[in-house]
Amino acid sequence: MSAEQSTRVCDYVRKFAETTSVRGVSRIVKAGDGVHRVLWTLTVASCAAMLVYQLTCVISQYLRYEFSTVTKEDIRSRTVR
């Protein structure tokens, strides 16, 4: 990848990050200094990690849900011909 293509990709990623609706990502790009950028990055990463953890817990609980199906047939109500 040439330097010009790399610059275009970086500009595209920056534009996407500035205009995305994901909360906090635009603040990472627009942060004035490195401290705020690191804090916003940690905040967004920790929220994403919590999301993955909660989804994993919910899905594993759903898959562990035990169920049984009971069917009953009343033979007396049938007529035999």
C-alpha positions as CSV (number, residue, x, y, z in Angstrom):
1,M,0.0,0.0,0.0
2,S,1.4,3.3,-1.0
3,A,1.7,6.4,1.2
4,E,-1.1,8.1,-0.7
5,Q,-3.5,5.2,-0.3
6,S,-2.6,4.9,3.4
7,T,-3.4,8.6,3.8
8,R,-6.8,8.2,2.1
9,V,-7.6,5.2,4.3
10,C,-6.7,7.2,7.4
11,D,-8.8,10.2,6.3
12,Y,-11.7,7.9,5.6
13,V,-11.4,6.2,9.0
14,R,-11.1,9.6,10.8
15,K,-14.2,10.9,8.9
16,F,-16.2,7.8,9.8
17,A,-15.1,8.0,13.5
18,E,-16.1,11.7,13.7
19,T,-19.6,11.1,12.2
20,T,-20.5,7.7,13.6
21,S,-23.5,7.5,15.9
22,V,-21.6,5.2,18.3
23,R,-21.4,7.2,21.5
24,G,-17.9,8.2,22.6
25,V,-16.0,7.3,19.4
26,S,-16.3,10.8,17.9
27,R,-14.9,12.1,21.2
28,I,-11.8,10.0,20.9
29,V,-11.1,11.5,17.5
30,K,-12.0,15.1,18.5
31,A,-10.1,15.0,21.9
32,G,-7.7,17.9,22.2
33,D,-4.9,16.2,24.1
34,G,-3.6,12.7,24.6
35,V,-4.9,12.3,28.2
36,H,-8.5,12.9,27.1
37,R,-8.1,10.6,24.1
38,V,-6.8,7.8,26.3
39,L,-9.6,8.3,28.8
40,W,-12.3,8.2,26.1
41,T,-10.6,5.1,24.5
42,L,-10.6,3.3,27.9
43,T,-14.3,4.3,28.5
44,V,-15.4,3.1,25.1
45,A,-13.4,-0.1,25.3
46,S,-14.7,-0.9,28.8
47,C,-18.3,-0.3,27.7
48,A,-17.8,-2.6,24.8
49,A,-16.2,-5.3,27.1
50,M,-19.2,-5.0,29.4
51,L,-21.6,-5.4,26.5
52,V,-19.9,-8.5,25.3
53,Y,-19.8,-9.9,28.9
54,Q,-23.5,-9.3,29.4
55,L,-24.4,-10.7,26.0
56,T,-22.4,-13.8,26.8
57,C,-24.2,-14.3,30.2
58,V,-27.7,-13.8,28.7
59,I,-27.0,-16.2,25.8
60,S,-25.5,-18.9,28.1
61,Q,-28.5,-18.6,30.4
62,Y,-30.8,-19.0,27.5
63,L,-29.0,-22.0,26.2
64,R,-29.0,-23.7,29.7
65,Y,-32.8,-23.2,30.1
66,E,-34.3,-26.6,30.7
67,F,-37.6,-27.5,29.2
68,S,-39.7,-30.6,28.8
69,T,-42.5,-31.3,26.5
70,V,-45.3,-33.5,27.8
71,T,-47.9,-34.9,25.4
72,K,-51.0,-36.7,26.5
73,E,-53.3,-38.5,24.2
74,D,-56.7,-39.6,25.3
75,I,-57.4,-42.9,23.8
76,R,-60.9,-43.2,25.1
77,S,-62.2,-40.4,22.9
78,R,-61.2,-42.2,19.6
79,T,-63.6,-44.4,17.8
80,V,-62.3,-47.5,16.1
81,R,-63.9,-48.6,12.9
